[in-house]
């Protein structure tokens, strides 16, 4: 096993006060890590962890509207969860079966990391297929 690779979540300068107060986000508490066994997203006081073997694919998406991107969001329609501090975009991770997170079964997450390509590249290195869907 290798040491997990950590990717900071991009935090927009206008979002810093809101994210700090509402979610407890600070630069050292907003990241996603990819390891041989797990993927973990830390966003302030909240943490989501899933086995890397449960990830079936990734997809880079965005940019999004600010109002729909900032913070921790759960889609009512699909049940996916996003962790983002900026509307610049994120990497969607789809799971083979929904992953339990508190009371929810989460079929997919979005991680709004600073280095979208690097994050996706790390997933590809582990054999997880994906695509960059920006600009379509």
N, C-alpha and C positions, 0 to 999 in steps of 0.2 A: 504494500500500500504506500502511496505517496502522500505527502502533505497536501491538504486541500488548497486550491488556488482561490484567493479572495479578490472580489471585484467590488469597489465602492459603488454605492447607489448614487446616481447624479442627483444633487440637491440644488434647485434653482435659488438664486439669491433672494428673490421675493418670497419664496416659500419657507425659508429658514425659521422665522418666528412661529408661524403656524404649525409646522411639523414638530418643532421642539416642544411647544405647549401641549398640543393634542396627542401626539404619539411618542414623545420623549426621544425624538431623533436628534442625534449629534453625529459629527463625522465618524467617530469610532463605533457608532451603533447603527450604521446604515450600510449594509453590505450583503452580497450573496457569495457563497463559496461552493465550489465544485470539487468533489473528491472522488476517489474510486468507488466509495460505498454510498455516500450521501450527497444531497444538495441541500444547502441551508440558506435561508434568507432571513436576515436580521433587520428589523425596521423599528428602531427605538425600543420600546418595551415588548415588542412582539417578535416571535420567531416561528418560522415554518421550516420543517425538515421532512424530507422524503428520500426513500432509497433511490439511488441513481438508476437501478435496474427497472424502476417503475416509469421512467421517462421514455416515452416512445418517439418523440420528435420535438424539435424546437423551430421557432419562426421569429425573425426580427420584424417588428411592426412599429408604426408610428410615422411621424409625430402625431400627437393627439391634442385635443383641446384641453386647456389648463384645468377647467372645472371638472373634467372627467378623469383626469390623470393623477392628481396630487393626493398622496396619502395611501392608506390601505383601503381598497375598494373591493366589494364583492358584487358580482353581477347577479342580479335577481333572476334574470332569464336563464343563464347558463351555469351559475354557481362558481365561476372562476374568480380568482383573487389576484389583485395587483398590488404591488409594493413599488411606489414611484414617488420621487421628489421633484420631478421635472416632466414637462410634456414632450420631451425630446424623443421618446420612444422606449421600447423595451423588448425583451426576449420572452416570448410565450413558450412555456413548457407544458406539453400535454402528457397526461399520465395514462398508463395502461388501464388502471382502475382508479376511481376517486380515492384520494388520500385524506384521512381524517385529520381535521384541524379544529380542535375544540368541538363544538356541536355540529360542524359542517363536514360534508364529504366534498372535497375540492377536486374537480376534474382537470384543472389547469391553473397555472399561475403565470403572472407577468412579473419580471424583474427589470426595473428601470435602471440598470447599471450604466456607469459612465462609458465603459468600453464594450459596446454591444457586439462588435465583431470578435473581440478577444474572448468574451464569455461564450459566444456561439462556437468559436474555434475550439475551446476547451471541451465543450459537449461533443463536437465532431471527433476530437481526438479519442474520446471514450466510445466511439462507434455509434453515436446517436445522430440520425439523419436530420436535416433541417434545410431551411431556405431563408433568404433575405427578401421579404415581401414589400419593403419600402419602395415607393415610387411607382407602384402599380396602379 
